[in-house]
Amino acid sequence: MKCISVYTKDFGLFSDIYEQVMESPPAENEEKVIEGVTVSGAGEVPDQYIERMRVKPEVVVMREKGRNVTILQHGEVFEICLPTAEETA
């Protein structure tokens, strides 16, 4: 899975920029600033990563079923986990 980190703890702000991030995601190891928020291409994470994070009490897990996206919120970061092309085929 491809992971994008969004460095904010403000859910409202995250919601406001979510579509912009999805329309133009950063490349791996690339950083962008969208409306004052740093967005970073964190690269690939193993499928087990989501399962490991899901059991932690400080992690909020959200799903966008239409695009098969998983969003993790913990601390001051949101992580958007997207299936790679092989996983959607």
N, C-alpha and C positions, 0 to 999 in steps of 0.2 A: 504494500500500500504506500501511496505517496502521502507525505505529511506536510502541512503548511502550519506554521506557528504564527499566531496573532497575539501580540504582546499588549494586552489590556485586561483589566479585571472587570471592566464596565460592560455588562451584558447588552445594555441599550446601544452603546457605541459599536460593539461587535456586530449587533444585528443591523445597524445602519450601513456598515461597510461590507457585510458578508457577500452580497451579490457582486460588488466590485472585485472582491478577492476571487470569487469563483469565475468571473468573466475573464480576468487577467491574472492567473496565479503566478507567483514568482517561480523562477527556475530554481533548481537545487542550488543551495548556497547563495542565492540572490536575496537581497533585502530591498523592500520597497517601503515607502511611508505613504499611507493612505489616511487622509484626514487626521494627521498627527500621530497615527498608530503605526508602529513598525510591524511589518508582515514579512516573514522569512520562509523560504523554501527549505524545509528541514530534511528533504531527501526521503529515502525509503525506510519504512519500519516494517518489522515482521508482523504477520497476522496475529500472532499471540500477544503482541503489545497491547492491543485493545482489551483483550481478556484479562491481562495482568493489571491494567489500569482500572478496569471495571470493578474489581473487588476492593479497591482502596476507598475508604469512606470519604476522603476529601476530594474525590473526583466525581464530577457530574458528567454523565454520558447522555448525549442527544443523538438522534438519528434523523436524517432526511431520506426517507425511503425512496422518493422519486429518483434521486441521483445516486442512491446507495452510499451516502456520505455519513460518516460518524464524526461527531464533534465531541471532544473531551475538554472540559474546563477544570483547571486546577491551579491554585495559586493565582498568579497574575498573567496567565496565558490560556488561550484557547488553541487547541490543536484540531485542525480539519484533516481528517484521514479520508483519502479518495482511493477508490480501486484503480489499479493500473490497467492498461489496455488488455493485458493477458487475463486479468481477473474478471473483466466484463465480457469476454468472449465466450 
